[in-house]
Amino acid sequence: MKKFNIFIVVLCLILFSVICYGVLSYDSLVIDTKVYSFITNNIMNDGLTPILKAITELGGVGFTVVLTLLIIIFSKKYRWFIAGNVVLTTLVNQIVKHIVRRPRPSVLRLVDESGYSFPSGHSMVSVALYGIIVYTIYKNVKNKYVKWISIVLLSLLVLFIGFSRIYVGVHYFTDVVGGFTLGLVVLIIYIDIYDKVKVKYEK
């Protein structure tokens, strides 16, 4: 693994561990309350709500399954590479959720949601799915304008999906950050292992 990737993995693990300790030690975290209060007092409005409700679905189970199936059907070269990461990340997310067992926020919920709160599944899976697509675009698209516009748009989509989970009241800020950091760790390690196995079998 490259030094920069190791640095990112270690940094993400440290941040995730700190958040996890806070979640396990306290019923509520000040930063979660402050972030949600800021959103409700300064951002939330009737015009933005339906947009963020739609965006949050782009990281949901239904859309993720459909998009992954389409990739399996139409992308012969990367079908199992992308699908494998989504499945792995989902399994890791569920394992951590059932270890931590954090209840969801008791605030105004704009969408129905069940299960445990930490880490955010939408955030983790969006990093897995759109992150792995970003990686394949970076490695294979030759047109630099198409490449970087696609990468920026997909990266922004991941951030907006995470933000939408706080906005609709089904996750804390720390759930989303925890999901992003753990999802990124899984993504980087998965890509590193895949590249090493690929090189080995291509020799």
Short mmCIF file of the C-alpha atoms (twelve columns), coordinates in Angstrom:
data_MODEL
# 
_entry.id   MODEL 
# 
loop_
_atom_site.group_PDB 
_atom_site.id 
_atom_site.type_symbol 
_atom_site.label_atom_id 
_atom_site.label_alt_id 
_atom_site.label_comp_id 
_atom_site.label_asym_id 
_atom_site.label_seq_id 
_atom_site.Cartn_x 
_atom_site.Cartn_y 
_atom_site.Cartn_z 
_atom_site.pdbx_PDB_model_num 
ATOM 1   C CA . MET A 1   0.000   0.000   0.000   1 
ATOM 2   C CA . LYS A 2   1.292   3.477   -0.884  1 
ATOM 3   C CA . LYS A 3   2.413   5.733   1.973   1 
ATOM 4   C CA . PHE A 4   -0.320  8.279   1.249   1 
ATOM 5   C CA . ASN A 5   -2.981  5.549   1.380   1 
ATOM 6   C CA . ILE A 6   -1.562  4.250   4.660   1 
ATOM 7   C CA . PHE A 7   -1.690  7.782   6.053   1 
ATOM 8   C CA . ILE A 8   -5.348  8.173   5.041   1 
ATOM 9   C CA . VAL A 9   -6.282  4.771   6.482   1 
ATOM 10  C CA . VAL A 10  -4.546  5.488   9.804   1 
ATOM 11  C CA . LEU A 11  -6.067  8.987   10.002  1 
ATOM 12  C CA . CYS A 12  -9.561  7.638   9.276   1 
ATOM 13  C CA . LEU A 13  -9.171  4.829   11.830  1 
ATOM 14  C CA . ILE A 14  -8.057  7.294   14.503  1 
ATOM 15  C CA . LEU A 15  -10.994 9.608   13.775  1 
ATOM 16  C CA . PHE A 16  -13.428 6.676   13.686  1 
ATOM 17  C CA . SER A 17  -12.058 5.333   16.990  1 
ATOM 18  C CA . VAL A 18  -12.414 8.724   18.690  1 
ATOM 19  C CA . ILE A 19  -16.012 9.066   17.467  1 
ATOM 20  C CA . CYS A 20  -16.811 5.475   18.429  1 
ATOM 21  C CA . TYR A 21  -15.455 6.048   21.938  1 
ATOM 22  C CA . GLY A 22  -17.617 9.154   22.297  1 
ATOM 23  C CA . VAL A 23  -20.706 7.337   21.043  1 
ATOM 24  C CA . LEU A 24  -20.167 4.428   23.440  1 
ATOM 25  C CA . SER A 25  -19.358 6.668   26.411  1 
ATOM 26  C CA . TYR A 26  -22.108 9.278   26.206  1 
ATOM 27  C CA . ASP A 27  -25.835 9.247   25.455  1 
ATOM 28  C CA . SER A 28  -25.466 12.329  23.254  1 
ATOM 29  C CA . LEU A 29  -22.584 14.381  21.888  1 
ATOM 30  C CA . VAL A 30  -22.561 18.180  21.886  1 
ATOM 31  C CA . ILE A 31  -21.425 18.380  18.262  1 
ATOM 32  C CA . ASP A 32  -24.431 16.307  17.140  1 
ATOM 33  C CA . THR A 33  -26.861 18.650  18.867  1 
ATOM 34  C CA . LYS A 34  -25.131 21.763  17.549  1 
ATOM 35  C CA . VAL A 35  -24.991 20.525  13.936  1 
ATOM 36  C CA . TYR A 36  -28.653 19.492  13.889  1 
ATOM 37  C CA . SER A 37  -29.711 22.778  15.526  1 
ATOM 38  C CA . PHE A 38  -27.744 24.736  12.929  1 
ATOM 39  C CA . ILE A 39  -29.408 22.809  10.097  1 
ATOM 40  C CA . THR A 40  -32.928 23.259  11.452  1 
ATOM 41  C CA . ASN A 41  -32.438 26.945  12.265  1 
ATOM 42  C CA . ASN A 42  -30.470 28.062  9.205   1 
ATOM 43  C CA . ILE A 43  -30.843 25.577  6.343   1 
ATOM 44  C CA . MET A 44  -34.058 23.569  6.606   1 
ATOM 45  C CA . ASN A 45  -36.926 24.894  4.475   1 
ATOM 46  C CA . ASP A 46  -39.902 23.584  2.508   1 
ATOM 47  C CA . GLY A 47  -38.173 24.073  -0.846  1 
ATOM 48  C CA . LEU A 48  -35.010 22.150  0.071   1 
ATOM 49  C CA . THR A 49  -36.684 19.269  1.907   1 
ATOM 50  C CA . PRO A 50  -38.014 17.347  -1.147  1 
ATOM 51  C CA . ILE A 51  -34.626 17.712  -2.880  1 
ATOM 52  C CA . LEU A 52  -32.748 16.221  0.061   1 
ATOM 53  C CA . LYS A 53  -35.359 13.493  0.443   1 
ATOM 54  C CA . ALA A 54  -34.594 12.519  -3.162  1 
ATOM 55  C CA . ILE A 55  -30.830 12.746  -2.647  1 
ATOM 56  C CA . THR A 56  -30.955 10.537  0.446   1 
ATOM 57  C CA . GLU A 57  -32.553 7.782   -1.649  1 
ATOM 58  C CA . LEU A 58  -29.451 7.702   -3.891  1 
ATOM 59  C CA . GLY A 59  -27.615 6.081   -0.985  1 
ATOM 60  C CA . GLY A 60  -30.487 3.833   0.040   1 
ATOM 61  C CA . VAL A 61  -30.813 0.078   -0.267  1 
ATOM 62  C CA . GLY A 62  -33.237 0.170   -3.200  1 
ATOM 63  C CA . PHE A 63  -31.203 2.453   -5.438  1 
ATOM 64  C CA . THR A 64  -27.895 0.847   -4.435  1 
ATOM 65  C CA . VAL A 65  -29.161 -2.644  -5.293  1 
ATOM 66  C CA . VAL A 66  -30.564 -1.514  -8.649  1 
ATOM 67  C CA . LEU A 67  -27.394 0.371   -9.611  1 
ATOM 68  C CA . THR A 68  -25.161 -2.528  -8.529  1 
ATOM 69  C CA . LEU A 69  -27.257 -4.981  -10.564 1 
ATOM 70  C CA . LEU A 70  -27.015 -2.713  -13.615 1 
ATOM 71  C CA . ILE A 71  -23.234 -2.622  -13.197 1 
ATOM 72  C CA . ILE A 72  -23.143 -6.430  -12.948 1 
ATOM 73  C CA . ILE A 73  -25.201 -6.705  -16.140 1 
ATOM 74  C CA . PHE A 74  -23.460 -4.097  -18.273 1 
ATOM 75  C CA . SER A 75  -19.894 -3.877  -16.968 1 
ATOM 76  C CA . LYS A 76  -18.125 -7.137  -17.728 1 
ATOM 77  C CA . LYS A 77  -14.693 -5.958  -16.613 1 
ATOM 78  C CA . TYR A 78  -15.567 -4.371  -13.274 1 
ATOM 79  C CA . ARG A 79  -18.840 -6.026  -12.285 1 
ATOM 80  C CA . TRP A 80  -17.559 -8.165  -9.406  1 
ATOM 81  C CA . PHE A 81  -14.928 -5.620  -8.393  1 
ATOM 82  C CA . ILE A 82  -17.608 -2.998  -7.723  1 
ATOM 83  C CA . ALA A 83  -20.288 -5.359  -6.404  1 
ATOM 84  C CA . GLY A 84  -17.835 -7.057  -4.041  1 
ATOM 85  C CA . ASN A 85  -16.925 -3.793  -2.365  1 
ATOM 86  C CA . VAL A 86  -20.567 -2.828  -1.869  1 
ATOM 87  C CA . VAL A 87  -21.351 -6.198  -0.276  1 
ATOM 88  C CA . LEU A 88  -18.244 -6.111  1.940   1 
ATOM 89  C CA . THR A 89  -18.954 -2.554  3.131   1 
ATOM 90  C CA . THR A 90  -22.576 -3.414  3.896   1 
ATOM 91  C CA . LEU A 91  -21.488 -6.399  5.996   1 
ATOM 92  C CA . VAL A 92  -18.933 -4.313  7.917   1 
ATOM 93  C CA . ASN A 93  -21.551 -1.632  8.518   1 
ATOM 94  C CA . GLN A 94  -24.074 -4.097  9.920   1 
ATOM 95  C CA . ILE A 95  -21.493 -5.740  12.168  1 
ATOM 96  C CA . VAL A 96  -20.423 -2.398  13.665  1 
ATOM 97  C CA . LYS A 97  -24.057 -1.249  14.031  1 
ATOM 98  C CA . HIS A 98  -24.918 -4.339  16.073  1 
ATOM 99  C CA . ILE A 99  -21.824 -3.955  18.245  1 
ATOM 100 C CA . VAL A 100 -22.403 -0.270  19.044  1 
ATOM 101 C CA . ARG A 101 -26.232 -0.364  19.039  1 
ATOM 102 C CA . ARG A 102 -26.754 3.384   19.020  1 
ATOM 103 C CA . PRO A 103 -30.416 4.433   18.844  1 
ATOM 104 C CA . ARG A 104 -31.418 6.854   16.109  1 
ATOM 105 C CA . PRO A 105 -32.011 10.541  16.921  1 
ATOM 106 C CA . SER A 106 -35.261 11.402  18.690  1 
ATOM 107 C CA . VAL A 107 -35.959 14.426  16.495  1 
ATOM 108 C CA . LEU A 108 -38.398 15.301  13.739  1 
ATOM 109 C CA . ARG A 109 -37.933 12.556  11.144  1 
ATOM 110 C CA . LEU A 110 -38.767 13.511  7.585   1 
ATOM 111 C CA . VAL A 111 -38.422 9.910   6.343   1 
ATOM 112 C CA . ASP A 112 -39.136 6.523   7.911   1 
ATOM 113 C CA . GLU A 113 -36.080 4.555   9.036   1 
ATOM 114 C CA . SER A 114 -35.397 1.667   11.379  1 
ATOM 115 C CA . GLY A 115 -32.374 -0.075  12.856  1 
ATOM 116 C CA . TYR A 116 -29.357 1.271   14.663  1 
ATOM 117 C CA . SER A 117 -27.779 4.632   13.940  1 
ATOM 118 C CA . PHE A 118 -23.968 4.310   14.109  1 
ATOM 119 C CA . PRO A 119 -22.314 4.309   11.641  1 
ATOM 120 C CA . SER A 120 -24.573 5.613   8.887   1 
ATOM 121 C CA . GLY A 121 -25.184 2.856   6.337   1 
ATOM 122 C CA . HIS A 122 -26.054 5.347   3.608   1 
ATOM 123 C CA . SER A 123 -22.763 7.162   4.175   1 
ATOM 124 C CA . MET A 124 -20.667 3.989   4.202   1 
ATOM 125 C CA . VAL A 125 -22.322 2.402   1.186   1 
ATOM 126 C CA . SER A 126 -22.225 5.639   -0.827  1 
ATOM 127 C CA . VAL A 127 -18.457 5.807   -0.213  1 
ATOM 128 C CA . ALA A 128 -18.208 2.164   -1.292  1 
ATOM 129 C CA . LEU A 129 -20.347 2.422   -4.422  1 
ATOM 130 C CA . TYR A 130 -19.573 5.895   -5.742  1 
ATOM 131 C CA . GLY A 131 -16.002 5.738   -4.438  1 
ATOM 132 C CA . ILE A 132 -15.237 2.577   -6.377  1 
ATOM 133 C CA . ILE A 133 -16.853 4.113   -9.478  1 
ATOM 134 C CA . VAL A 134 -14.621 7.176   -8.994  1 
ATOM 135 C CA . TYR A 135 -11.604 4.862   -8.849  1 
ATOM 136 C CA . THR A 136 -12.536 3.095   -12.097 1 
ATOM 137 C CA . ILE A 137 -13.147 6.438   -13.810 1 
ATOM 138 C CA . TYR A 138 -9.779  7.732   -12.617 1 
ATOM 139 C CA . LYS A 139 -7.981  4.643   -13.910 1 
ATOM 140 C CA . ASN A 140 -9.754  4.298   -17.255 1 
ATOM 141 C CA . VAL A 141 -11.208 7.573   -18.568 1 
ATOM 142 C CA . LYS A 142 -8.695  9.323   -20.838 1 
ATOM 143 C CA . ASN A 143 -10.483 12.640  -21.348 1 
ATOM 144 C CA . LYS A 144 -9.292  14.711  -18.384 1 
ATOM 145 C CA . TYR A 145 -12.322 17.011  -18.430 1 
ATOM 146 C CA . VAL A 146 -14.815 14.143  -18.348 1 
ATOM 147 C CA . LYS A 147 -12.663 12.375  -15.754 1 
ATOM 148 C CA . TRP A 148 -12.399 15.231  -13.266 1 
ATOM 149 C CA . ILE A 149 -15.920 16.554  -13.727 1 
ATOM 150 C CA . SER A 150 -17.243 13.038  -13.053 1 
ATOM 151 C CA . ILE A 151 -15.002 12.603  -10.015 1 
ATOM 152 C CA . VAL A 152 -15.999 15.967  -8.518  1 
ATOM 153 C CA . LEU A 153 -19.726 15.404  -9.107  1 
ATOM 154 C CA . LEU A 154 -19.683 11.894  -7.605  1 
ATOM 155 C CA . SER A 155 -17.654 13.099  -4.626  1 
ATOM 156 C CA . LEU A 156 -20.138 15.923  -4.024  1 
ATOM 157 C CA . LEU A 157 -22.989 13.422  -4.301  1 
ATOM 158 C CA . VAL A 158 -21.455 11.313  -1.512  1 
ATOM 159 C CA . LEU A 159 -21.160 14.398  0.713   1 
ATOM 160 C CA . PHE A 160 -24.734 15.460  -0.020  1 
ATOM 161 C CA . ILE A 161 -26.038 11.957  0.765   1 
ATOM 162 C CA . GLY A 162 -24.313 12.130  4.134   1 
ATOM 163 C CA . PHE A 163 -25.681 15.618  4.796   1 
ATOM 164 C CA . SER A 164 -29.172 14.516  3.796   1 
ATOM 165 C CA . ARG A 165 -29.186 11.833  6.508   1 
ATOM 166 C CA . ILE A 166 -28.733 14.481  9.188   1 
ATOM 167 C CA . TYR A 167 -31.220 16.831  7.507   1 
ATOM 168 C CA . VAL A 168 -34.038 14.252  7.394   1 
ATOM 169 C CA . GLY A 169 -33.452 13.448  11.072  1 
ATOM 170 C CA . VAL A 170 -32.414 9.787   10.923  1 
ATOM 171 C CA . HIS A 171 -28.708 10.161  11.751  1 
ATOM 172 C CA . TYR A 172 -26.399 12.185  13.941  1 
ATOM 173 C CA . PHE A 173 -23.486 14.145  12.498  1 
ATOM 174 C CA . THR A 174 -21.077 11.659  14.105  1 
ATOM 175 C CA . ASP A 175 -22.950 8.757   12.455  1 
ATOM 176 C CA . VAL A 176 -22.236 10.267  9.058   1 
ATOM 177 C CA . VAL A 177 -18.578 11.099  9.755   1 
ATOM 178 C CA . GLY A 178 -18.117 7.625   11.223  1 
ATOM 179 C CA . GLY A 179 -19.672 6.117   8.101   1 
ATOM 180 C CA . PHE A 180 -17.464 8.158   5.790   1 
ATOM 181 C CA . THR A 181 -14.234 7.328   7.648   1 
ATOM 182 C CA . LEU A 182 -14.911 3.611   8.039   1 
ATOM 183 C CA . GLY A 183 -16.210 3.373   4.475   1 
ATOM 184 C CA . LEU A 184 -13.040 5.009   3.186   1 
ATOM 185 C CA . VAL A 185 -10.878 2.565   5.152   1 
ATOM 186 C CA . VAL A 186 -12.703 -0.418  3.656   1 
ATOM 187 C CA . LEU A 187 -12.537 1.122   0.172   1 
ATOM 188 C CA . ILE A 188 -8.770  1.783   0.257   1 
ATOM 189 C CA . ILE A 189 -7.902  -1.647  1.683   1 
ATOM 190 C CA . TYR A 190 -10.250 -3.387  -0.766  1 
ATOM 191 C CA . ILE A 191 -8.720  -1.590  -3.778  1 
ATOM 192 C CA . ASP A 192 -5.183  -2.344  -2.550  1 
ATOM 193 C CA . ILE A 193 -5.919  -6.065  -2.174  1 
ATOM 194 C CA . TYR A 194 -7.695  -6.161  -5.530  1 
ATOM 195 C CA . ASP A 195 -4.777  -4.490  -7.321  1 
ATOM 196 C CA . LYS A 196 -2.252  -6.897  -5.765  1 
ATOM 197 C CA . VAL A 197 -4.330  -9.954  -6.674  1 
ATOM 198 C CA . LYS A 198 -4.875  -8.599  -10.186 1 
ATOM 199 C CA . VAL A 199 -1.151  -8.048  -10.731 1 
ATOM 200 C CA . LYS A 200 -0.367  -11.530 -9.413  1 
ATOM 201 C CA . TYR A 201 -2.758  -13.258 -11.808 1 
ATOM 202 C CA . GLU A 202 -1.709  -11.127 -14.776 1 
ATOM 203 C CA . LYS A 203 1.914   -12.242 -14.490 1 
# 
